[in-house]
Amino acid sequence: MTEMYDSPGIAQMVEREWKKWLLLTQQRSSEGPKLFPTVTVSRERGSGGGSVAKLVAERLGFALFDSEIVDHVARSAAVDRLVIMHMDEHSQRSIKEWTDRVSHDKSFSAQSYMAHLTKTILTIGEKGRAVIIGRGAHLLLPAERCVRVRVIAPLALRIERLSVGSEMEHSEAAALIAETDQQRAQFIQENFQQTDANPLLYDLVINTGDLAAEAAAELVVRAVHAKFPQVLMAQSAEVRQA
């Protein structure tokens, strides 16, 4: 399923689909064809949200978008990928701060970055069959076109997971998690005037403290099937044809 998002064609697809996006959303009626959704995954560092998102994409046959968005935004903006990558790595901080420090092209402002990020995410969302990790996607896409997931876990467990997974001291892992939490919250607040921990922004909030990634992914898949029955119908049809 992910071949529809191969890198050589993504720039052309973004430009083509973006031109139609507003017109399509205005023309679409409730009686129109049932389109396929996007799953957005917001996560606390160390919660296992990335692993959950990967499993969800595999089980639904959806394309997974994480660092790939760097390439898409760079193509859309016609800006050096290294600039976008550095901005994306620190996107939870003040985007303007990092733009001023990193960008060689002063015309590529914080507003330009957010405009191209928004353009890319909306295009992916219009096509559907995608899982997007982070980057405020749950606040950019229409609620009726996506399943918005938040993955959390107890702080002590998140510190332990990061410490073991990255082979770092607990104190270092704790400091990194605290910094990341603050950066991500700041990104959402500055760019969307929202609080990322607000449960009302999500369809499903999952605590992985006592749930394995596989079980958490199954909850998300069931939520997708419940909200968008056409996904389950399509998967059942594919199984029958196999």
PyMOL commands that set and color helices and strands:
alter all, ss='L'
color gray80, all
select helices_A, chain A and resi 2-5+7-27+49-60+68-77+81-89+95-102+110-127+137-140+143-145+155-166+170-192+199-201+213-227+229-241
alter helices_A, ss='H'
color red, helices_A
select strands_A, chain A and resi 38-43+63-65+130-133+146-152+204-207
alter strands_A, ss='S'
color yellow, strands_A
deselect
rebuild
show_as cartoon
